[in-house]
Amino acid sequence: MAGLDAARQEGRIGGRHPKLSAQQQSEIRKMVARGGKTAADAARLFKVHPATVSRLVARAEASAPTPNEMQSDSERFKPNSSHVTLAPRAARSMNWPVHKPAK
């Protein structure tokens, strides 16, 4: 344990070094997202297992903001037609519209 403590004090951390650099990971995400290459093609190009590319793409999709997150609050909560009003405050946070009863 003394060796691990000494390494940590020097700023080193344990674990395996990444096979792909951050720049390579970014390039793979772009290629697959644009549709220029399949995950298998990108894996062959960078000499990694296809599962590695699939994990990269899945992580990028999971962390990407949804269209609702990219809109401002005023845009998200604006009624989209004259017959719809927004629900009370608790439901508004979940983007649930409340429909007015027909007259």
N, C-alpha and C positions, 0 to 999 in steps of 0.2 A: 504493500500500500504506500510505502514511502516514495517509491518511484512514481506512482500516479500523482501523488500530492506535489512532488517536485515538478512534474510535467505541467500540472495545472497552474502552478505559480509562474511558470515560464510562458503561460498563455496558450499552451497546447491542449487540445482536446482529443479524446480517444475516438475510435471508430474508423471506418473505412473511408478512403478518399473517394469523392464522386468520380464516376467514369466520364461524365460529361461536364464541361465547364458551364458556367451560367450563360455565356454567349451561345454555346452549342444548344443548350436547352431552349433558349429563346428562339433560335433559328428553327429547331424542330417544331415547336409550337406553331410558329408562323406558317411553315410549309404545310403542316397537316390542316391547320385552320383554313388556309386559303384554298385547300383542295388540290394543291400542286402535287402532293405526294400522299400516299397512304401511310399509315403507321408502320406497316411492314417495309415499305420502300425506304422510309426514313431510318428505320432500324438497320437495314442493310448498308445504307450510305454511311452511317456513323459507327457501324460495327458494334451494335449493342443488341440485346434481346428485344423482340417486339413488345414484351411486357413492360420494359423500361419506358418505351415511347408511350405506350398506353397509359401508364401511371402519370407521366408528364402531362399528357393531354387532359386526363381526368382531373388532375389537380388544378390545371389552368381553368377548366370549365367550372369547377366548384368554387374557385375564388373570384371568378369574373362577376362583376355587378349585373344584376338583373335589370331589365328596362325600367322597372318601377324604382329601383335604387338610383338610377341615373337621372330621374325626373326630380324637379324641385317639389317641395311639399305643396306649394300653391297649385302646381300643375297636376299633381297626383290626386288632390282632394277636390278638384274642380268638377262640378257635375258635367256630364258629357251630353246631356239633353235637358229639355225644359221639364220633363215629367219625372226626373230623378232628383232626389235630394239626398244629402249625406246623412248617415246614421249618427247617433249620439257619439260622443268623443271616444269611448272605448272601441266601438265598432269601426270608427274612422281610421284608427291606427291599423286596422286589418283590411282597409279598402273595401268595405262592404257597403254597397249603395242600398238605400232604402227607397222603395217605390211608393209614390203617393197612390192612394186608392183612387180608382176611376170615379168620376163624378157623373 
